[in-house]
Amino acid sequence: MGRPERVRPSWKNTIPVLIDQNTIRTAEQQIDSCEACEPDKAEIPFDYVLDCITGSDPELTDYILEQPARCPRCSGEVLTGYWRWYDSETEGRKAFVLPGTLVTLKAG
């Protein structure tokens, strides 16, 4: 029996943006909760919060956090996400998605 073919996602042209501690703290201050502690309320990707702070294009940006972001309510790790297209001879063109953490924002 042969080993199944490993399909690795191919990189699209994205811009890696390093997010420093100060920007992470600014983002954390906008978060009320995350999907770990409020699964029925969390609906905004953490990447969206970073997009708003940095002004970066969400279609072209991959965020690299200098240190983990934390939910202020439960202290759970808040992650960024990404997606890549990949091509496979057997499966055709597909998207590989690693979703970021969903959060709820503070009112006001």
Secondary structure, DSSP 8 states (H G I E B T S, - for coil): ------------S-EEEEE-HHHHHHHHHHEEEETTT-TTT--EEHHHHHHHHH---TTTEEEEESS-EE-TTT--EE---EEEEEEETTTEEEEEEE---EEEE---
